[in-house]
Amino acid sequence: MRLAHKTALITAAGQGIGRATVERFLAEGARVIATDIDAAKLDGLEAAECHALDVTDAAAVNRLIGSLGALDIVFNCAGTVPAGSILECDDAQWAQAQRLNVDSMFYTLRAALPAMLENGGGSIINMASLASSTKGVVNRFAYGTTKAR
């Protein structure tokens, strides 16, 4: 119960790493606010407080986080992994990678940090992979660039 009495916000909680993190944090005693743009993907996470959330919408992020009180943990798991080289990446793909992989983290942290700091601090986890900050991966230009920041 390492996370007893802790409140965690997890984005992209409907599948993959996000969902596994929700399940683990719940098992460790945390109060978990699980968010995903697709609310149906949150089915089965009854022990968590589930909310549909588009993390690229700053106003929606502010509304939700503002209603939660101080968070102890923010886990930014939302992201997109577009395929292709710089020559194959069009403006729309680049903009979406920027919005989801970078801007969304800025929005959640900007909304959560004032109460988190007032409460004495907390933990911030911004998900990326080795395919960004440690090494380059062929045909993952937009992902590697936006996640390595």
GROMACS elastic network, one bead per residue, 0.5 to 0.9 nm:
[ bonds ]
;  ai    aj funct       b0    kb
    1     4     6  0.54363   500
    1    25     6  0.89425   500
    1    26     6  0.89533   500
    1    27     6  0.71573   500
    1    29     6  0.50365   500
    1    30     6  0.80143   500
    2     6     6  0.89120   500
    2    25     6  0.87751   500
    2    28     6  0.54000   500
    2    29     6  0.68686   500
    2    30     6  0.82258   500
    3     6     6  0.53622   500
    3     7     6  0.81732   500
    3    25     6  0.68500   500
    3    26     6  0.82241   500
    3    27     6  0.86607   500
    3    28     6  0.51584   500
    3    29     6  0.50884   500
    3    31     6  0.83585   500
    4     7     6  0.85599   500
    4    28     6  0.65778   500
    4    30     6  0.51454   500
    4    31     6  0.78305   500
    5    29     6  0.71613   500
    5    30     6  0.62187   500
    5    31     6  0.72206   500
    6    29     6  0.77023   500
    6    30     6  0.50839   500
    6    31     6  0.61427   500
    6    32     6  0.84559   500
    6    71     6  0.76042   500
    6    72     6  0.56513   500
    6    73     6  0.74748   500
    7    30     6  0.57458   500
    7    32     6  0.58981   500
    7    33     6  0.75842   500
    7    70     6  0.78366   500
    7    71     6  0.52809   500
    7    72     6  0.52124   500
    7    73     6  0.62958   500
    7    74     6  0.87317   500
    8    22     6  0.88184   500
    8    25     6  0.80018   500
    8    30     6  0.67380   500
    8    31     6  0.62277   500
    8    33     6  0.60696   500
    8    34     6  0.83267   500
    8    71     6  0.60308   500
    8    72     6  0.59179   500
    8    74     6  0.57786   500
    8    75     6  0.73448   500
    9    31     6  0.87054   500
    9    32     6  0.60263   500
    9    34     6  0.61753   500
    9    35     6  0.75622   500
    9    65     6  0.85779   500
    9    71     6  0.71337   500
    9    72     6  0.84026   500
    9    73     6  0.62465   500
    9    75     6  0.60959   500
    9    76     6  0.81882   500
   10    13     6  0.59226   500
   10    18     6  0.67276   500
   10    19     6  0.86660   500
   10    21     6  0.78829   500
   10    22     6  0.70397   500
   10    32     6  0.73097   500
   10    33     6  0.62462   500
   10    34     6  0.51466   500
   10    35     6  0.61069   500
   10    36     6  0.85755   500
   10    73     6  0.82972   500
   10    74     6  0.62548   500
   10    76     6  0.62229   500
   10    77     6  0.68159   500
   10    78     6  0.87128   500
   11    14     6  0.84270   500
   11    18     6  0.67366   500
   11    33     6  0.85627   500
   11    34     6  0.63870   500
   11    36     6  0.59293   500
   11    37     6  0.87251   500
   11    53     6  0.81196   500
   11    55     6  0.76485   500
   11    74     6  0.83768   500
   11    75     6  0.64785   500
   11    76     6  0.53932   500
   11    77     6  0.52671   500
   11    78     6  0.55265   500
   12    15     6  0.70114   500
   12    16     6  0.85181   500
   12    17     6  0.83653   500
   12    18     6  0.54295   500
   12    19     6  0.75687   500
   12    34     6  0.77309   500
   12    35     6  0.59172   500
   12    37     6  0.72088   500
   12    38     6  0.87241   500
   12    53     6  0.88074   500
   12    55     6  0.88468   500
   12    76     6  0.77664   500
   12    77     6  0.55697   500
   12    79     6  0.78665   500
   13    16     6  0.77422   500
   13    17     6  0.76167   500
   13    20     6  0.79507   500
   13    21     6  0.76722   500
   13    22     6  0.66089   500
   13    33     6  0.89971   500
   13    34     6  0.54241   500
   13    35     6  0.55162   500
   13    36     6  0.56198   500
   13    41     6  0.79519   500
   13    42     6  0.68602   500
   13    50     6  0.88823   500
   13    77     6  0.75788   500
   13    78     6  0.81637   500
   14    17     6  0.88998   500
   14    18     6  0.64718   500
   14    19     6  0.52428   500
   14    20     6  0.89759   500
   14    22     6  0.89365   500
   14    34     6  0.78024   500
   14    35     6  0.73461   500
   14    36     6  0.58458   500
   14    37     6  0.86225   500
   14    38     6  0.75108   500
   14    39     6  0.76619   500
   14    40     6  0.79248   500
   14    43     6  0.78286   500
   14    45     6  0.86416   500
   15    18     6  0.58547   500
   15    20     6  0.74337   500
   15    36     6  0.89403   500
   15    41     6  0.67877   500
   15    42     6  0.79917   500
   16    19     6  0.55034   500
   16    20     6  0.62461   500
   16    21     6  0.86072   500
   17    20     6  0.51069   500
   17    21     6  0.60033   500
   17    22     6  0.86326   500
   17    77     6  0.74343   500
   18    21     6  0.51287   500
   18    22     6  0.63191   500
   18    23     6  0.88153   500
   18    34     6  0.85148   500
   18    75     6  0.84393   500
   18    76     6  0.87002   500
   18    77     6  0.59089   500
   18    78     6  0.79274   500
   19    22     6  0.50582   500
   19    23     6  0.63215   500
   19    24     6  0.86622   500
   19    34     6  0.83194   500
   19    42     6  0.81922   500
   19    45     6  0.85127   500
   20    23     6  0.51660   500
   20    24     6  0.61825   500
   20    25     6  0.85836   500
   21    24     6  0.50614   500
   21    25     6  0.59467   500
   21    26     6  0.84102   500
   21    75     6  0.88568   500
   22    25     6  0.52135   500
   22    26     6  0.60880   500
   22    27     6  0.85607   500
   22    32     6  0.67325   500
   22    33     6  0.84303   500
   22    34     6  0.68703   500
   22    45     6  0.81070   500
   22    48     6  0.76172   500
   23    26     6  0.52259   500
   23    27     6  0.62151   500
   23    28     6  0.87205   500
   23    45     6  0.78800   500
   23    47     6  0.89702   500
   23    48     6  0.87182   500
   24    27     6  0.50094   500
   24    28     6  0.62414   500
   24    29     6  0.88239   500
   24    30     6  0.89902   500
   25    29     6  0.64470   500
   25    30     6  0.54754   500
   25    31     6  0.79514   500
   25    32     6  0.71156   500
   26    29     6  0.51209   500
   26    30     6  0.51694   500
   26    31     6  0.67848   500
   26    32     6  0.66323   500
   26    47     6  0.73508   500
   26    48     6  0.74057   500
   27    30     6  0.75227   500
   29    32     6  0.89532   500
   31    47     6  0.85191   500
   31    48     6  0.69220   500
   31    49     6  0.79449   500
   32    47     6  0.80029   500
   32    48     6  0.50650   500
   32    49     6  0.61358   500
   32    50     6  0.83501   500
   33    48     6  0.58730   500
   33    50     6  0.58957   500
   33    51     6  0.73676   500
   33    68     6  0.87981   500
   34    42     6  0.74637   500
   34    45     6  0.81947   500
   34    48     6  0.61906   500
   34    49     6  0.59468   500
   34    51     6  0.63083   500
   34    52     6  0.85340   500
   35    38     6  0.85110   500
   35    39     6  0.76240   500
   35    42     6  0.75791   500
   35    49     6  0.83993   500
   35    50     6  0.58292   500
   35    52     6  0.55772   500
   35    53     6  0.56572   500
   35    54     6  0.84925   500
   35    55     6  0.88147   500
   36    39     6  0.58812   500
   36    40     6  0.86760   500
   36    41     6  0.72960   500
   36    42     6  0.70880   500
   36    50     6  0.82299   500
   36    51     6  0.68398   500
   36    52     6  0.52296   500
   36    53     6  0.53553   500
   36    54     6  0.69843   500
   36    55     6  0.82103   500
   36    78     6  0.81890   500
   37    40     6  0.89715   500
   37    41     6  0.86413   500
   37    51     6  0.85039   500
   37    52     6  0.52744   500
   37    55     6  0.74990   500
   38    41     6  0.57126   500
   38    42     6  0.75628   500
   38    52     6  0.62425   500
   38    53     6  0.78204   500
   38    54     6  0.85492   500
   39    42     6  0.54007   500
   39    43     6  0.74537   500
   39    50     6  0.77203   500
   39    51     6  0.66857   500
   39    53     6  0.79742   500
   40    43     6  0.55884   500
   40    52     6  0.86183   500
   41    44     6  0.83616   500
   42    45     6  0.58584   500
   42    46     6  0.84442   500
   42    50     6  0.65565   500
   42    51     6  0.81595   500
   42    52     6  0.84774   500
   43    46     6  0.72974   500
   43    50     6  0.86157   500
   44    47     6  0.84600   500
   45    48     6  0.55597   500
   45    49     6  0.80255   500
   45    50     6  0.74469   500
   46    49     6  0.72520   500
   46    50     6  0.77946   500
   47    50     6  0.88466   500
   51    64     6  0.84482   500
   53    56     6  0.86927   500
   53    57     6  0.82134   500
   53    60     6  0.69296   500
   53    61     6  0.71290   500
   53    64     6  0.81827   500
   54    57     6  0.56051   500
   54    58     6  0.85256   500
   54    60     6  0.70367   500
   54    61     6  0.74761   500
   54   104     6  0.87217   500
   55    58     6  0.69010   500
   55    60     6  0.74528   500
   55    61     6  0.60679   500
   55    78     6  0.77422   500
   55    99     6  0.87407   500
   55   100     6  0.72566   500
   55   103     6  0.84436   500
   55   104     6  0.51371   500
   55   105     6  0.80236   500
   55   107     6  0.74310   500
   55   108     6  0.74868   500
   56    60     6  0.84883   500
   56    61     6  0.80300   500
   56    99     6  0.59105   500
   56   100     6  0.60023   500
   56   103     6  0.67093   500
   56   104     6  0.50588   500
   56   105     6  0.88257   500
   56   107     6  0.76983   500
   57    60     6  0.53885   500
   57    61     6  0.63012   500
   57    62     6  0.87203   500
   57   104     6  0.78025   500
   57   107     6  0.81194   500
   58    61     6  0.50757   500
   58    62     6  0.60990   500
   58    63     6  0.86278   500
   58   103     6  0.87660   500
   58   104     6  0.76724   500
   58   107     6  0.55907   500
   58   108     6  0.79932   500
   58   111     6  0.87719   500
   59    62     6  0.50697   500
   59    63     6  0.61701   500
   59    64     6  0.87216   500
   59   107     6  0.87620   500
   60    63     6  0.51053   500
   60    64     6  0.62521   500
   60    65     6  0.85682   500
   61    64     6  0.53616   500
   61    65     6  0.60338   500
   61    66     6  0.81508   500
   61   104     6  0.86569   500
   61   107     6  0.66714   500
   61   108     6  0.62725   500
   61   111     6  0.72126   500
   62    65     6  0.53646   500
   62    66     6  0.56137   500
   62    67     6  0.84035   500
   62   107     6  0.76255   500
   62   108     6  0.75727   500
   62   110     6  0.85634   500
   62   111     6  0.55453   500
   62   112     6  0.83782   500
   63    66     6  0.51859   500
   63    67     6  0.62985   500
   63   111     6  0.88636   500
   64    67     6  0.52830   500
   64    68     6  0.66840   500
   65    68     6  0.52559   500
   65    69     6  0.72560   500
   65    70     6  0.85787   500
   65    71     6  0.85341   500
   65   108     6  0.76859   500
   65   111     6  0.63161   500
   65   112     6  0.63451   500
   66    69     6  0.65148   500
   66    70     6  0.87481   500
   66   111     6  0.70907   500
   66   112     6  0.77598   500
   66   115     6  0.89635   500
   68    71     6  0.75036   500
   69   112     6  0.87655   500
   69   115     6  0.69563   500
   69   116     6  0.86799   500
   70   112     6  0.72951   500
   70   113     6  0.85439   500
   70   114     6  0.84282   500
   70   116     6  0.52413   500
   70   117     6  0.85734   500
   70   118     6  0.81471   500
   70   119     6  0.65791   500
   71    74     6  0.70005   500
   71   112     6  0.68214   500
   71   113     6  0.84237   500
   71   115     6  0.72426   500
   71   116     6  0.56745   500
   71   119     6  0.84150   500
   71   121     6  0.88560   500
   71   122     6  0.72890   500
   71   123     6  0.88971   500
   72   116     6  0.65112   500
   72   119     6  0.84285   500
   72   121     6  0.71203   500
   72   123     6  0.62130   500
   72   124     6  0.85007   500
   73   116     6  0.86051   500
   73   122     6  0.57160   500
   73   124     6  0.58244   500
   73   125     6  0.76869   500
   74   108     6  0.78792   500
   74   109     6  0.76264   500
   74   112     6  0.77925   500
   74   122     6  0.81540   500
   74   123     6  0.64632   500
   74   125     6  0.61678   500
   74   126     6  0.81849   500
   75    78     6  0.89310   500
   75   123     6  0.82829   500
   75   124     6  0.60784   500
   75   126     6  0.60604   500
   75   127     6  0.73928   500
   76    79     6  0.84894   500
   76   104     6  0.80704   500
   76   105     6  0.61400   500
   76   108     6  0.77889   500
   76   109     6  0.88650   500
   76   124     6  0.79104   500
   76   125     6  0.60896   500
   76   127     6  0.59484   500
   77   101     6  0.89495   500
   77   105     6  0.88622   500
   77   125     6  0.81177   500
   77   126     6  0.65647   500
   77   127     6  0.51328   500
   77   128     6  0.79973   500
   78   100     6  0.67562   500
   78   101     6  0.69500   500
   78   104     6  0.78414   500
   78   105     6  0.84340   500
   78   127     6  0.77985   500
   79    97     6  0.75407   500
   79   100     6  0.53867   500
   79   102     6  0.84905   500
   79   104     6  0.87162   500
   79   127     6  0.82570   500
   79   128     6  0.84105   500
   79   143     6  0.85533   500
   79   147     6  0.86678   500
   80    96     6  0.80819   500
   80    97     6  0.61171   500
   80   100     6  0.65766   500
   80   101     6  0.65784   500
   80   143     6  0.69951   500
   81    97     6  0.76155   500
   81   101     6  0.89306   500
   81   140     6  0.70725   500
   81   142     6  0.75704   500
   81   143     6  0.52842   500
   81   144     6  0.85504   500
   82    89     6  0.85149   500
   82    93     6  0.72538   500
   82    94     6  0.87445   500
   82    97     6  0.74261   500
   82   139     6  0.84500   500
   82   140     6  0.64616   500
   82   141     6  0.80115   500
   82   142     6  0.65070   500
   82   143     6  0.63016   500
   83    88     6  0.84834   500
   83    89     6  0.81742   500
   83   138     6  0.88792   500
   83   139     6  0.54204   500
   83   140     6  0.51717   500
   83   141     6  0.74238   500
   83   142     6  0.77739   500
   83   143     6  0.80655   500
   84    87     6  0.76532   500
   84    88     6  0.53535   500
   84    89     6  0.61540   500
   84   138     6  0.78850   500
   84   140     6  0.55803   500
   84   141     6  0.63356   500
   84   142     6  0.78190   500
   85    88     6  0.51565   500
   85    89     6  0.62298   500
   85   138     6  0.72601   500
   85   140     6  0.62837   500
   85   141     6  0.51659   500
   85   142     6  0.78056   500
   86    89     6  0.51759   500
   86    90     6  0.82994   500
   86   139     6  0.81373   500
   86   140     6  0.85461   500
   86   141     6  0.57016   500
   86   142     6  0.73885   500
   87    90     6  0.79790   500
   88   139     6  0.87821   500
   89    92     6  0.81796   500
   89    93     6  0.60930   500
   89    94     6  0.63927   500
   89   141     6  0.77576   500
   89   142     6  0.72181   500
   90    93     6  0.54207   500
   90    94     6  0.62312   500
   90    95     6  0.86585   500
   91    94     6  0.51023   500
   91    95     6  0.60289   500
   91    96     6  0.85832   500
   92    95     6  0.51225   500
   92    96     6  0.61513   500
   92    97     6  0.86186   500
   93    96     6  0.52149   500
   93    97     6  0.62134   500
   93    98     6  0.86209   500
   93   142     6  0.77824   500
   94    97     6  0.52170   500
   94    98     6  0.61996   500
   94    99     6  0.86705   500
   94   142     6  0.60712   500
   94   143     6  0.89216   500
   94   146     6  0.89511   500
   95    98     6  0.50677   500
   95    99     6  0.61024   500
   95   100     6  0.86138   500
   96    99     6  0.50462   500
   96   100     6  0.60437   500
   96   101     6  0.81457   500
   97   100     6  0.53439   500
   97   101     6  0.55097   500
   97   102     6  0.75795   500
   97   142     6  0.62877   500
   97   143     6  0.66452   500
   97   146     6  0.67130   500
   97   147     6  0.89862   500
   98   101     6  0.54270   500
   98   102     6  0.52651   500
   98   103     6  0.63064   500
   98   104     6  0.86155   500
   98   142     6  0.80772   500
   98   143     6  0.87199   500
   98   146     6  0.60270   500
   98   147     6  0.89095   500
   99   102     6  0.58203   500
   99   104     6  0.61723   500
  100   103     6  0.61050   500
  100   104     6  0.53940   500
  100   105     6  0.79493   500
  101   104     6  0.64282   500
  101   105     6  0.70682   500
  101   128     6  0.88157   500
  101   143     6  0.76985   500
  101   146     6  0.59671   500
  101   147     6  0.61876   500
  102   105     6  0.55050   500
  102   106     6  0.65676   500
  102   107     6  0.89572   500
  102   146     6  0.62256   500
  102   147     6  0.70986   500
  102   149     6  0.79877   500
  103   106     6  0.50318   500
  103   107     6  0.62219   500
  103   108     6  0.87933   500
  104   107     6  0.50562   500
  104   108     6  0.62748   500
  104   109     6  0.85693   500
  105   108     6  0.53025   500
  105   109     6  0.60579   500
  105   110     6  0.83336   500
  105   126     6  0.72623   500
  106   109     6  0.53260   500
  106   110     6  0.58554   500
  106   111     6  0.84546   500
  107   110     6  0.52505   500
  107   111     6  0.61712   500
  107   112     6  0.85897   500
  108   111     6  0.52231   500
  108   112     6  0.60154   500
  108   113     6  0.83866   500
  109   112     6  0.50229   500
  109   113     6  0.55835   500
  109   114     6  0.88717   500
  109   124     6  0.81804   500
  110   113     6  0.57370   500
  110   114     6  0.75653   500
  111   114     6  0.70720   500
  111   115     6  0.83792   500
  112   115     6  0.60877   500
  112   116     6  0.61182   500
  112   117     6  0.86993   500
  113   117     6  0.57972   500
  113   118     6  0.82873   500
  113   121     6  0.82449   500
  113   122     6  0.88036   500
  114   117     6  0.53460   500
  114   118     6  0.61350   500
  114   119     6  0.85921   500
  115   119     6  0.60302   500
  115   120     6  0.87187   500
  115   121     6  0.85875   500
  116   119     6  0.51117   500
  116   120     6  0.65118   500
  116   121     6  0.51713   500
  116   122     6  0.61564   500
  116   123     6  0.89915   500
  117   120     6  0.50971   500
  117   122     6  0.74667   500
  118   121     6  0.71725   500
  119   122     6  0.82399   500
  127   147     6  0.82295   500
  128   131     6  0.77974   500
  128   132     6  0.69645   500
  128   133     6  0.77780   500
  128   144     6  0.88972   500
  128   147     6  0.57634   500
  128   148     6  0.76107   500
  129   132     6  0.59954   500
  129   133     6  0.72202   500
  129   134     6  0.80817   500
  129   144     6  0.87397   500
  129   147     6  0.78941   500
  129   148     6  0.88139   500
  130   133     6  0.60271   500
  130   134     6  0.51410   500
  130   135     6  0.60676   500
  130   136     6  0.81056   500
  130   137     6  0.88142   500
  130   144     6  0.89599   500
  131   134     6  0.65835   500
  131   135     6  0.55223   500
  131   136     6  0.55804   500
  131   137     6  0.55556   500
  131   140     6  0.79115   500
  131   143     6  0.80179   500
  131   144     6  0.59936   500
  131   147     6  0.85233   500
  131   148     6  0.85310   500
  132   135     6  0.58158   500
  132   136     6  0.59190   500
  132   137     6  0.75668   500
  132   140     6  0.86555   500
  132   141     6  0.89726   500
  132   143     6  0.69983   500
  132   145     6  0.66656   500
  132   146     6  0.79712   500
  132   147     6  0.56873   500
  132   149     6  0.86237   500
  133   136     6  0.77996   500
  133   144     6  0.72357   500
  133   145     6  0.85523   500
  133   147     6  0.70336   500
  133   149     6  0.76665   500
  134   148     6  0.81372   500
  135   144     6  0.84774   500
  136   140     6  0.78665   500
  136   141     6  0.82198   500
  136   144     6  0.66286   500
  137   140     6  0.57824   500
  137   141     6  0.77130   500
  137   144     6  0.73961   500
  138   141     6  0.74404   500
  139   142     6  0.86541   500
  140   143     6  0.54154   500
  140   144     6  0.58670   500
  140   145     6  0.83789   500
  141   144     6  0.53253   500
  141   145     6  0.60256   500
  141   146     6  0.85595   500
  142   145     6  0.52562   500
  142   146     6  0.60703   500
  142   147     6  0.83865   500
  143   146     6  0.53677   500
  143   147     6  0.58641   500
  143   148     6  0.82013   500
  144   147     6  0.54087   500
  144   148     6  0.58335   500
  144   149     6  0.88477   500
  145   148     6  0.54879   500
  145   149     6  0.69778   500
  146   149     6  0.59491   500
